[in-house]
């Protein structure tokens, strides 16, 4: 069962369980999936890799929105965003811990032969592809700066 079918199935389960947060979140995810499937050049297909990237993007947007709501003192809205983020995170691969991320990045740095901060672009290019969906871009970037600095 691919990710699109799993989301569709979980929408039915959320309806039966009367889970409003999950239902609203999954309907939004399915809408984004359908838009991606019907986009020009998509040929009415959606790979799991693309679907995972879309969910990761939605999770990032949700977290960013929650941060803004917290800054503005709207904790009610921040909590709602974070509840939706939690539902979407169930469809993402397990995130790497800080130690695992550091170990993988050290391997990439050795593989690329990076010597200092000027080589950050080379490392980030490889790391972004290899760690897509497993770690946030911000965390990767910060750790690479730390390791190369």
Short mmCIF file of the C-alpha atoms (twelve columns), coordinates in Angstrom:
data_MODEL
# 
_entry.id   MODEL 
# 
loop_
_atom_site.group_PDB 
_atom_site.id 
_atom_site.type_symbol 
_atom_site.label_atom_id 
_atom_site.label_alt_id 
_atom_site.label_comp_id 
_atom_site.label_asym_id 
_atom_site.label_seq_id 
_atom_site.Cartn_x 
_atom_site.Cartn_y 
_atom_site.Cartn_z 
_atom_site.pdbx_PDB_model_num 
ATOM 1   C CA . UNK A 1   0.000   0.000  0.000   1 
ATOM 2   C CA . UNK A 2   1.516   3.308  -1.029  1 
ATOM 3   C CA . UNK A 3   1.375   6.492  1.033   1 
ATOM 4   C CA . UNK A 4   -1.564  7.947  -0.934  1 
ATOM 5   C CA . UNK A 5   -3.671  4.829  -0.280  1 
ATOM 6   C CA . UNK A 6   -2.633  4.773  3.390   1 
ATOM 7   C CA . UNK A 7   -3.746  8.384  3.877   1 
ATOM 8   C CA . UNK A 8   -7.064  7.618  2.148   1 
ATOM 9   C CA . UNK A 9   -7.598  4.597  4.391   1 
ATOM 10  C CA . UNK A 10  -6.699  6.580  7.510   1 
ATOM 11  C CA . UNK A 11  -9.248  9.263  6.545   1 
ATOM 12  C CA . UNK A 12  -11.946 6.576  6.741   1 
ATOM 13  C CA . UNK A 13  -10.598 5.403  10.100  1 
ATOM 14  C CA . UNK A 14  -10.524 8.973  11.449  1 
ATOM 15  C CA . UNK A 15  -14.168 9.427  10.377  1 
ATOM 16  C CA . UNK A 16  -15.171 6.245  12.192  1 
ATOM 17  C CA . UNK A 17  -13.226 7.274  15.303  1 
ATOM 18  C CA . UNK A 18  -14.645 10.832 15.091  1 
ATOM 19  C CA . UNK A 19  -11.075 12.200 15.357  1 
ATOM 20  C CA . UNK A 20  -11.551 15.732 14.018  1 
ATOM 21  C CA . UNK A 21  -7.882  16.744 14.135  1 
ATOM 22  C CA . UNK A 22  -6.688  13.671 12.238  1 
ATOM 23  C CA . UNK A 23  -9.558  13.921 9.761   1 
ATOM 24  C CA . UNK A 24  -8.938  17.589 8.962   1 
ATOM 25  C CA . UNK A 25  -5.172  17.053 8.727   1 
ATOM 26  C CA . UNK A 26  -5.391  13.980 6.499   1 
ATOM 27  C CA . UNK A 27  -7.913  15.630 4.198   1 
ATOM 28  C CA . UNK A 28  -5.474  18.508 3.757   1 
ATOM 29  C CA . UNK A 29  -2.627  16.053 3.049   1 
ATOM 30  C CA . UNK A 30  -4.763  14.210 0.495   1 
ATOM 31  C CA . UNK A 31  -5.630  17.526 -1.182  1 
ATOM 32  C CA . UNK A 32  -1.927  18.323 -1.526  1 
ATOM 33  C CA . UNK A 33  -1.309  14.816 -2.900  1 
ATOM 34  C CA . UNK A 34  -4.093  15.205 -5.472  1 
ATOM 35  C CA . UNK A 35  -2.735  18.588 -6.550  1 
ATOM 36  C CA . UNK A 36  0.702   16.999 -7.018  1 
ATOM 37  C CA . UNK A 37  -0.782  14.084 -8.986  1 
ATOM 38  C CA . UNK A 38  -2.655  16.378 -11.355 1 
ATOM 39  C CA . UNK A 39  0.166   18.892 -11.793 1 
ATOM 40  C CA . UNK A 40  1.471   19.287 -15.352 1 
ATOM 41  C CA . UNK A 41  4.038   16.595 -16.078 1 
ATOM 42  C CA . UNK A 42  3.069   14.362 -13.138 1 
ATOM 43  C CA . UNK A 43  1.261   11.870 -15.420 1 
ATOM 44  C CA . UNK A 44  -1.299  11.219 -12.662 1 
ATOM 45  C CA . UNK A 45  1.288   9.438  -10.502 1 
ATOM 46  C CA . UNK A 46  2.674   10.160 -7.065  1 
ATOM 47  C CA . UNK A 47  5.688   8.236  -5.795  1 
ATOM 48  C CA . UNK A 48  6.137   7.577  -2.092  1 
ATOM 49  C CA . UNK A 49  9.347   9.625  -2.237  1 
ATOM 50  C CA . UNK A 50  7.475   12.667 -3.568  1 
ATOM 51  C CA . UNK A 51  4.637   12.129 -1.097  1 
ATOM 52  C CA . UNK A 52  7.126   12.001 1.793   1 
ATOM 53  C CA . UNK A 53  8.716   15.274 0.625   1 
ATOM 54  C CA . UNK A 54  5.273   16.893 0.470   1 
ATOM 55  C CA . UNK A 55  4.424   15.766 4.007   1 
ATOM 56  C CA . UNK A 56  7.818   16.970 5.274   1 
ATOM 57  C CA . UNK A 57  7.116   20.367 3.707   1 
ATOM 58  C CA . UNK A 58  3.688   20.517 5.387   1 
ATOM 59  C CA . UNK A 59  5.240   19.577 8.745   1 
ATOM 60  C CA . UNK A 60  7.831   22.345 8.387   1 
ATOM 61  C CA . UNK A 61  5.113   24.861 7.474   1 
ATOM 62  C CA . UNK A 62  3.059   23.767 10.486  1 
ATOM 63  C CA . UNK A 63  5.989   24.148 12.867  1 
ATOM 64  C CA . UNK A 64  6.855   27.570 11.440  1 
ATOM 65  C CA . UNK A 65  3.241   28.702 11.807  1 
ATOM 66  C CA . UNK A 66  3.163   27.427 15.396  1 
ATOM 67  C CA . UNK A 67  6.344   29.397 16.174  1 
ATOM 68  C CA . UNK A 68  4.746   32.564 14.806  1 
ATOM 69  C CA . UNK A 69  1.576   31.949 16.822  1 
ATOM 70  C CA . UNK A 70  3.641   31.508 20.006  1 
ATOM 71  C CA . UNK A 71  5.494   34.779 19.318  1 
ATOM 72  C CA . UNK A 72  2.148   36.518 18.931  1 
ATOM 73  C CA . UNK A 73  0.772   35.004 22.133  1 
ATOM 74  C CA . UNK A 74  -1.804  32.810 20.351  1 
ATOM 75  C CA . UNK A 75  -1.107  29.524 22.121  1 
ATOM 76  C CA . UNK A 76  -4.510  28.123 21.126  1 
ATOM 77  C CA . UNK A 77  -3.616  28.376 17.437  1 
ATOM 78  C CA . UNK A 78  -0.081  27.078 18.049  1 
ATOM 79  C CA . UNK A 79  -1.462  23.999 19.808  1 
ATOM 80  C CA . UNK A 80  -3.823  23.320 16.899  1 
ATOM 81  C CA . UNK A 81  -0.943  23.546 14.398  1 
ATOM 82  C CA . UNK A 82  1.260   21.260 16.489  1 
ATOM 83  C CA . UNK A 83  -1.561  18.713 16.823  1 
ATOM 84  C CA . UNK A 84  -1.768  18.575 13.025  1 
ATOM 85  C CA . UNK A 85  2.016   18.309 12.755  1 
ATOM 86  C CA . UNK A 86  1.932   15.327 15.119  1 
ATOM 87  C CA . UNK A 87  -0.586  13.541 12.877  1 
ATOM 88  C CA . UNK A 88  1.527   14.168 9.757   1 
ATOM 89  C CA . UNK A 89  4.754   13.039 11.429  1 
ATOM 90  C CA . UNK A 90  3.324   9.499  11.591  1 
ATOM 91  C CA . UNK A 91  3.788   9.296  7.806   1 
ATOM 92  C CA . UNK A 92  7.422   10.407 7.804   1 
ATOM 93  C CA . UNK A 93  10.422  8.127  8.270   1 
ATOM 94  C CA . UNK A 94  11.868  8.048  11.769  1 
ATOM 95  C CA . UNK A 95  13.907  11.205 12.363  1 
ATOM 96  C CA . UNK A 96  17.602  10.805 13.164  1 
ATOM 97  C CA . UNK A 97  18.799  11.632 16.653  1 
ATOM 98  C CA . UNK A 98  21.474  14.316 17.083  1 
ATOM 99  C CA . UNK A 99  24.153  11.634 17.526  1 
ATOM 100 C CA . UNK A 100 23.043  9.683  14.438  1 
ATOM 101 C CA . UNK A 101 22.912  12.887 12.395  1 
ATOM 102 C CA . UNK A 102 26.428  13.844 13.475  1 
ATOM 103 C CA . UNK A 103 27.789  10.378 12.599  1 
ATOM 104 C CA . UNK A 104 26.221  10.434 9.127   1 
ATOM 105 C CA . UNK A 105 27.465  13.980 8.477   1 
ATOM 106 C CA . UNK A 106 31.018  13.054 9.529   1 
ATOM 107 C CA . UNK A 107 30.925  10.216 6.967   1 
ATOM 108 C CA . UNK A 108 29.678  12.595 4.269   1 
ATOM 109 C CA . UNK A 109 32.368  15.158 5.125   1 
ATOM 110 C CA . UNK A 110 35.055  12.467 4.832   1 
ATOM 111 C CA . UNK A 111 33.522  11.131 1.606   1 
ATOM 112 C CA . UNK A 112 33.398  14.590 -0.014  1 
ATOM 113 C CA . UNK A 113 36.814  15.562 1.381   1 
ATOM 114 C CA . UNK A 114 35.587  18.816 2.927   1 
ATOM 115 C CA . UNK A 115 38.271  20.726 4.806   1 
ATOM 116 C CA . UNK A 116 36.573  23.845 6.111   1 
ATOM 117 C CA . UNK A 117 33.606  26.226 5.976   1 
ATOM 118 C CA . UNK A 118 34.241  26.974 2.288   1 
ATOM 119 C CA . UNK A 119 33.248  23.367 1.446   1 
ATOM 120 C CA . UNK A 120 29.842  23.625 3.125   1 
ATOM 121 C CA . UNK A 121 28.018  23.716 -0.228  1 
ATOM 122 C CA . UNK A 122 29.520  20.393 -1.322  1 
ATOM 123 C CA . UNK A 123 28.579  18.732 1.967   1 
ATOM 124 C CA . UNK A 124 25.059  20.199 2.051   1 
ATOM 125 C CA . UNK A 125 24.344  19.004 -1.495  1 
ATOM 126 C CA . UNK A 126 25.131  15.388 -0.637  1 
ATOM 127 C CA . UNK A 127 23.649  15.558 2.872   1 
ATOM 128 C CA . UNK A 128 20.342  17.074 1.721   1 
ATOM 129 C CA . UNK A 129 19.793  14.253 -0.774  1 
ATOM 130 C CA . UNK A 130 20.931  11.480 1.526   1 
ATOM 131 C CA . UNK A 131 19.024  12.681 4.608   1 
ATOM 132 C CA . UNK A 132 15.824  13.845 2.893   1 
ATOM 133 C CA . UNK A 133 12.918  13.169 5.238   1 
ATOM 134 C CA . UNK A 134 15.199  11.835 7.970   1 
ATOM 135 C CA . UNK A 135 16.315  15.210 9.337   1 
ATOM 136 C CA . UNK A 136 15.285  18.843 8.981   1 
ATOM 137 C CA . UNK A 137 17.338  21.034 6.688   1 
ATOM 138 C CA . UNK A 138 17.937  23.525 9.495   1 
ATOM 139 C CA . UNK A 139 19.374  20.832 11.761  1 
ATOM 140 C CA . UNK A 140 21.592  19.488 8.972   1 
ATOM 141 C CA . UNK A 141 22.887  22.957 8.131   1 
ATOM 142 C CA . UNK A 142 23.624  23.845 11.767  1 
ATOM 143 C CA . UNK A 143 25.477  20.578 12.379  1 
ATOM 144 C CA . UNK A 144 27.518  20.904 9.156   1 
ATOM 145 C CA . UNK A 145 28.539  24.466 10.157  1 
ATOM 146 C CA . UNK A 146 29.567  23.181 13.570  1 
ATOM 147 C CA . UNK A 147 31.582  20.270 12.150  1 
ATOM 148 C CA . UNK A 148 33.317  22.356 9.465   1 
ATOM 149 C CA . UNK A 149 33.874  25.415 11.672  1 
# 
